[in-house]
């Protein structure tokens, strides 16, 4: 073949293109591309020379250099904890206007509640967490307010922002990570891509901008 780039669209091979012409075709992440430096077809997102092109379009590929550390993620979580506490307080105040009160003044008051009441509180708090995180992560922010403050975003393996369904699954997984005494977060220390349990389940990555 001539030296140049080839692409495949709708089963049809097109090319050769110079690099500038290749960019002009407005390829997407998974457009099959044959590079002059390779004998095998690859997805466009796997060609290093196209990283800058995709980053300019809002994609941030997770790499060893930009994966968020445990400590940045902890700081973001602490910020989100206060935000979620505020939102939970609003929710309980709203329920109180309808006569649904739990009379929680301190953690000791939890011991006075019935199992049904405790489970109800857990369900409400978990629901707020899931809605808050999934909405934020599926938005253009690509992360919670805490992550925004810390310069973190959540992306998929292609460096793209999450769909709402993927963000919802990740947020539900976070509830699991928390419910097992936060052990789900410890995997950040020893997994190759610094993924917490919920990241691993949702196939997502937290990167530092």
C-alpha positions as CSV (number, residue, x, y, z in Angstrom):
1,X,0.0,0.0,0.0
2,X,1.0,3.6,-0.4
3,X,2.5,5.3,2.6
4,X,-0.4,7.1,4.3
5,X,-3.4,6.5,6.5
6,X,-6.4,4.4,5.5
7,X,-9.7,4.4,7.2
8,X,-12.7,2.0,7.0
9,X,-16.2,3.4,6.8
10,X,-19.3,1.3,6.3
11,X,-17.1,-1.6,5.2
12,X,-15.4,0.5,2.6
13,X,-11.6,1.3,2.7
14,X,-10.7,4.9,2.0
15,X,-7.3,6.5,1.5
16,X,-4.5,7.1,1.5
17,X,-4.6,10.2,3.6
18,X,-1.9,12.5,5.0
19,X,-2.2,13.1,8.7
20,X,-3.8,16.5,8.1
21,X,-6.3,14.9,5.7
22,X,-7.0,12.1,8.2
23,X,-7.9,14.7,10.8
24,X,-10.1,16.4,8.3
25,X,-12.3,13.3,7.9
26,X,-13.5,13.9,11.5
27,X,-12.9,10.3,12.6
28,X,-14.3,9.1,15.9
29,X,-12.8,7.0,18.6
30,X,-13.5,3.6,17.0
31,X,-12.9,4.4,13.4
32,X,-10.7,1.6,12.1
33,X,-7.4,3.2,10.9
34,X,-4.4,1.7,9.2
35,X,-1.3,3.7,10.1
36,X,1.8,3.8,7.9
37,X,3.8,2.8,11.0
38,X,1.7,-0.4,11.4
39,X,0.6,-3.4,9.4
40,X,-2.5,-3.9,11.5
41,X,-5.8,-2.0,11.7
42,X,-6.4,-0.2,15.0
43,X,-9.1,1.9,16.5
44,X,-8.3,5.6,16.1
45,X,-8.2,6.1,19.8
46,X,-5.3,3.6,20.0
47,X,-3.0,5.7,17.8
48,X,-0.7,7.9,20.0
49,X,-0.5,10.6,17.3
50,X,-4.2,11.2,17.6
51,X,-4.3,11.7,21.3
52,X,-4.0,15.5,21.0
53,X,-6.8,15.5,18.4
54,X,-9.2,13.6,20.7
55,X,-8.2,15.6,23.8
56,X,-9.1,18.8,21.9
57,X,-12.5,17.2,21.4
58,X,-12.9,16.7,25.2
59,X,-11.6,13.2,25.6
60,X,-9.1,12.5,28.4
61,X,-7.4,9.2,28.2
62,X,-6.5,7.5,31.5
63,X,-2.7,7.1,31.6
64,X,-0.1,6.4,34.3
65,X,0.6,10.1,34.5
66,X,-2.9,11.4,35.1
67,X,-4.6,8.7,37.2
68,X,-5.8,10.4,40.4
69,X,-4.2,9.4,43.7
70,X,-6.0,8.1,46.7
71,X,-5.3,11.3,48.6
72,X,-6.8,13.6,45.9
73,X,-9.9,11.3,45.8
74,X,-10.1,11.4,49.6
75,X,-10.1,15.2,49.6
76,X,-12.8,15.2,47.0
77,X,-14.8,12.7,49.0
78,X,-14.6,14.8,52.2
79,X,-15.9,17.9,50.3
80,X,-18.7,15.8,48.9
81,X,-19.5,14.4,52.4
82,X,-20.4,17.9,53.6
83,X,-22.4,18.6,50.5
84,X,-24.3,15.3,50.9
85,X,-24.8,16.0,54.6
86,X,-26.5,19.3,53.6
87,X,-28.7,17.6,51.0
88,X,-29.6,14.9,53.4
89,X,-30.6,17.5,56.0
90,X,-32.8,19.2,53.4
91,X,-34.4,15.8,52.6
92,X,-35.2,15.0,56.3
93,X,-36.5,18.5,56.8
94,X,-38.9,18.1,53.9
95,X,-40.0,14.7,55.2
96,X,-40.6,16.3,58.6
97,X,-43.1,18.7,57.1
98,X,-45.2,15.6,56.3
99,X,-44.9,14.2,59.8
100,X,-42.1,11.8,59.0
101,X,-39.5,12.5,61.7
102,X,-36.6,10.5,63.0
103,X,-35.5,12.9,65.8
104,X,-31.8,12.5,65.1
105,X,-29.8,15.0,67.2
106,X,-26.7,12.8,67.5
107,X,-25.4,9.4,66.5
108,X,-26.5,7.9,69.8
109,X,-30.1,8.6,68.7
110,X,-29.6,5.9,66.1
111,X,-29.5,3.3,68.8
112,X,-33.0,4.3,69.8
113,X,-34.5,3.7,66.4
114,X,-36.1,0.6,65.1
115,X,-34.5,-1.5,62.4
116,X,-37.1,-0.3,59.9
117,X,-36.3,3.3,60.7
118,X,-32.5,2.7,60.4
119,X,-33.0,1.0,57.0
120,X,-35.2,3.8,55.9
121,X,-32.5,6.4,56.8
122,X,-29.9,4.3,55.0
123,X,-32.1,4.1,51.9
124,X,-32.7,7.8,51.8
125,X,-29.0,8.7,52.3
126,X,-27.9,6.2,49.7
127,X,-30.5,7.4,47.3
128,X,-29.3,11.0,47.6
129,X,-25.7,9.8,47.1
130,X,-26.6,7.9,44.0
131,X,-28.6,10.7,42.4
132,X,-26.1,13.4,43.3
133,X,-23.1,11.5,41.9
134,X,-24.7,10.0,38.8
135,X,-26.2,13.4,37.8
136,X,-22.9,15.2,38.3
137,X,-20.8,12.5,36.6
138,X,-23.0,12.3,33.5
139,X,-23.0,16.1,33.2
140,X,-20.3,18.2,31.4
141,X,-18.5,18.4,34.8
142,X,-17.8,14.7,34.5
143,X,-17.6,14.4,38.3
144,X,-19.1,15.6,41.6
145,X,-18.6,19.1,43.0
146,X,-15.8,17.7,45.3
147,X,-14.0,16.3,42.3
148,X,-14.5,19.6,40.4
149,X,-12.8,21.5,43.2
150,X,-9.9,19.0,43.2
151,X,-9.5,19.0,39.4
152,X,-10.7,15.4,39.0
153,X,-13.0,13.9,36.4
154,X,-14.4,10.4,35.8
155,X,-14.0,8.9,32.3
156,X,-14.5,5.5,30.7
157,X,-11.8,3.5,29.0
158,X,-12.0,5.6,25.9
159,X,-11.5,8.8,27.8
160,X,-15.1,9.9,27.3
161,X,-17.5,11.2,29.9
162,X,-20.0,8.8,31.3
163,X,-23.5,8.1,30.1
164,X,-26.1,8.5,32.7
165,X,-26.6,4.7,32.8
166,X,-22.9,4.1,33.4
167,X,-22.8,6.9,36.0
168,X,-25.8,5.4,37.7
169,X,-24.1,2.0,37.9
170,X,-20.9,3.5,39.2
171,X,-22.8,5.4,41.9
172,X,-24.7,2.3,43.0
173,X,-21.3,0.5,43.2
174,X,-20.0,3.3,45.4
175,X,-22.8,2.5,47.9
176,X,-21.4,-1.0,48.0
177,X,-17.9,0.3,48.5
178,X,-19.0,2.3,51.4
179,X,-21.3,-0.4,52.9
180,X,-18.4,-2.8,53.3
181,X,-16.7,-0.4,55.8
182,X,-15.1,1.6,53.0
183,X,-13.0,-1.4,52.0
184,X,-14.0,-0.9,48.4
185,X,-11.8,2.2,48.3
186,X,-8.6,0.5,49.4
187,X,-8.2,-1.2,46.0
188,X,-7.0,2.2,44.7
189,X,-3.7,1.4,46.4
190,X,-3.0,-1.8,44.7
191,X,-4.9,-2.0,41.4
192,X,-3.0,-1.1,38.2
193,X,-5.2,1.8,37.3
194,X,-6.0,3.0,40.8
195,X,-9.6,1.9,40.6
196,X,-11.9,1.6,43.6
197,X,-14.3,-1.3,43.6
198,X,-17.0,0.8,42.0
199,X,-14.6,2.0,39.3
200,X,-13.6,-1.6,38.5
201,X,-17.3,-2.7,38.3
202,X,-18.3,0.2,36.1
203,X,-15.0,0.2,34.1
204,X,-14.3,3.8,34.9
205,X,-11.3,5.8,35.8
206,X,-10.7,9.0,37.9
207,X,-8.1,11.3,36.3
208,X,-6.4,14.5,37.5
209,X,-6.5,17.3,35.0
